[in-house]
Amino acid sequence: MTQHKSTRVAIIGGGIAGLGLALNLHRRGIACTVYESAPEIKELGVGITLLPHAMRELTALGLQDALRAVAIENAESRFFNRFGQLI
Ligand SMILES: Cc1cc2nc3c(=O)[nH]c(=O)nc-3n(C[C@H](O)[C@H](O)[C@H](O)COP(=O)(O)OP(=O)(O)OC[C@H]3O[C@@H](n4cnc5c(N)ncnc54)[C@H](O)[C@@H]3O)c2cc1C
C-alpha cells in the first residue's frame, strides 16, 4: 500500500477507457492525471448503447444508480443490413 502513495500514473486520453482507468486507480488510492487533447468535453446529442460487459464495469465503479437515473433500458436490439433486412 505504501508504494501506491508514491506511484503517479499519467493517462493519455480522457475517453471511456482513460476515465474508467482513472476511477479504478482512484478507488485503489493510486494518484493519476488524465491528459486530454480535446479543449472541451461536450455532449454530442446522440444516444449510446451500454452493453452488459460495459455495465458490469461501470456498476463495479458504483455508477449503476446514476446511470439508471438518466438511461432507458432497451427491450431488444435489432440489426439490419443496408437493404433494411433484419439480420
Ligand atoms: C459513431 C459511433 C458510435 C458508437 N456507439 C457506441 C455505442 O453505442 N456503444 C458503445 O459501447 N460503443 C460505441 N462506440 C464505440 C465507442 O465510442 C468506443 O469503443 C470508445 O469510445 C473507445 O473508448 P476509448 O477511451 O478507448 O477511446 P476514445 O473514446 O477515442 O478516447 C480517446 C481520447 O484520447 C484523446 N487523445 C487522443 N490522442 C491524444 C493525445 N496524444 N493526448 C491527449 N489526448 C489524446 C482523444 O481526444 C479522446 O478523447 C461508437 C463509436 C462511434 C464512432
The ligand as a Gaussian input file, in Angstrom:
#p B3LYP/6-31G(d) Opt

LIG

0 1
 C      -20.436000       6.769000     -34.241000
 C      -20.012000       5.851000     -33.113000
 C      -20.987000       5.292000     -32.305000
 C      -20.611000       4.441000     -31.249000
 N      -21.595000       3.920000     -30.454000
 C      -21.259000       3.132000     -29.415000
 C      -22.268000       2.627000     -28.538000
 O      -23.446000       2.897000     -28.683000
 N      -21.857000       1.834000     -27.510000
 C      -20.541000       1.509000     -27.308000
 O      -20.245000       0.776000     -26.348000
 N      -19.574000       1.973000     -28.124000
 C      -19.905000       2.768000     -29.168000
 N      -18.931000       3.255000     -29.997000
 C      -17.562000       2.851000     -29.742000
 C      -17.002000       3.684000     -28.604000
 O      -17.183000       5.058000     -28.895000
 C      -15.511000       3.366000     -28.463000
 O      -15.316000       1.975000     -28.319000
 C      -14.943000       4.072000     -27.234000
 O      -15.215000       5.460000     -27.279000
 C      -13.446000       3.838000     -27.155000
 O      -13.027000       4.488000     -25.975000
 P      -11.542000       4.896000     -25.777000
 O      -11.446000       5.614000     -24.450000
 O      -10.654000       3.722000     -25.998000
 O      -11.204000       5.895000     -26.975000
 P      -11.802000       7.337000     -27.294000
 O      -13.217000       7.480000     -26.876000
 O      -11.454000       7.575000     -28.718000
 O      -10.952000       8.300000     -26.350000
 C       -9.610000       8.606000     -26.618000
 C       -9.378000      10.024000     -26.112000
 O       -7.987000      10.300000     -26.195000
 C       -7.819000      11.628000     -26.649000
 N       -6.483000      11.670000     -27.246000
 C       -6.055000      11.090000     -28.385000
 N       -4.759000      11.321000     -28.573000
 C       -4.343000      12.056000     -27.506000
 C       -3.087000      12.616000     -27.130000
 N       -1.986000      12.437000     -27.883000
 N       -3.024000      13.328000     -25.983000
 C       -4.140000      13.503000     -25.210000
 N       -5.363000      13.007000     -25.519000
 C       -5.448000      12.289000     -26.666000
 C       -8.964000      11.828000     -27.646000
 O       -9.263000      13.192000     -27.808000
 C      -10.083000      11.095000     -26.948000
 O      -10.855000      11.927000     -26.090000
 C      -19.257000       4.117000     -31.035000
 C      -18.273000       4.694000     -31.857000
 C      -18.644000       5.546000     -32.876000
 C      -17.562000       6.180000     -33.749000

